[in-house]
Amino acid sequence: MNDQYEKLKEYIKAIPENDISTKTKTDYIKTYTRLFNNDKTPFDYPRKSTHYKYRASFIYANTVLAKLKISEIEGELDEIKKKKEIEEFKSIVNLLKSYLDDDHIIYKKSVVQKSLSKKLTIAKLNKSWSTLMFEKMNDSKYLMALSVLFCTGCRSIELVSGVKVKNDNEGLTFTICGAKTHAGGKYGQEERSFTMSSDNEHYQYLKDNINGEAVIKIDSGKLLGEQIRRNSKIIMPNSKSYISPYTYRHNFSRMIKNTGLSHEDTARCLGHCNDKSQTFYSRSSCKKDNGDFKIFNITATKSIKHVVNNSYIKSSATSAPCI
């Protein structure tokens, strides 16, 4: 019992807790308390963007609890009580290890299950999925909006506000008013713009049907999504995956990353304010199947912030000895 306790104590003492600010520590304790009172754990929120914070909160709070428990054990003179406290200590450490040793989570990156990942949806779709959808929606009032989705990767709600398209000799220039501008614009660009040229049918359709400038708007993002998903089941009846408006956003991310754009310009094109958010979207593919696709003149209202990953969880997992 003593040997095992000493190993567990060494394991806990090796976990750093000074790599984060006092404010962050307080925030972690509040988060842990809230989840504990609701009888929840980070595993109950595998797809939320806040999973990282939940997990960090559990690691920090249980590390503090374990170190407090060590102090209690060291000061306990009654052997029966000490034995009971050691058992409680072991339970805390086992709970802590379940988060530190959970290797399917990559620290501050996405924790979406592979089976639910939008990134992987495109790889499972028919290679001609975008052409098939374009042909299927040829008579739809949303065809122009569908083409804008393909060419810009914009969000459906941004089409409700309206996307301005300018047709000139350089190509098509898109100006998009960002949707995620709450919290003082912390999460998204108020406006972004870029010019592109392509040999894709969506691009050519817009090029042929827009003279000068036009604003492409839709009445409902929900109705657009429902029509895309319904037609997806028709054109690919045997596919387990389906097309949604966000499929176009991920596909756009893949296309622009194939061109070798910097993280900063990729973030601008997607309407992000930092260079980390774009990592949650599809990466470039080995097969550069963009065709004649070019994107340039990229601008956005806000400068791109560089995000450095918080190393607390990573250092906690790697510094503690194996037991």
Secondary structure, DSSP 8 states (H G I E B T S, - for coil): -HHHHHHHHHHHHTS--SSS-HHHHHHHHHHHHHHHHTT--GGG-TTSTTHHHHHHHHHHHHHHHHHHHHHHHHH---HHHHHHHHHHHHHHHHHHHHHHT-TTS-TTS----GGG-HHHHHHHS-TTHHHHHHHHTTTSTTHHHHHHHHHH---HHHHHH-EEEEEETTEEEEEEE-S--HHHHTSS-SEEEEEEE--SHHHHHHHHH--SEEEE--S-HHHHHHHHHHHHHHH-TT-SS---HHHHHHHHHHHHHHTT--HHHHHHHHT-SBSSGGGGS----SS----S-EEEEEEESS--B------HHHHHHHHS---
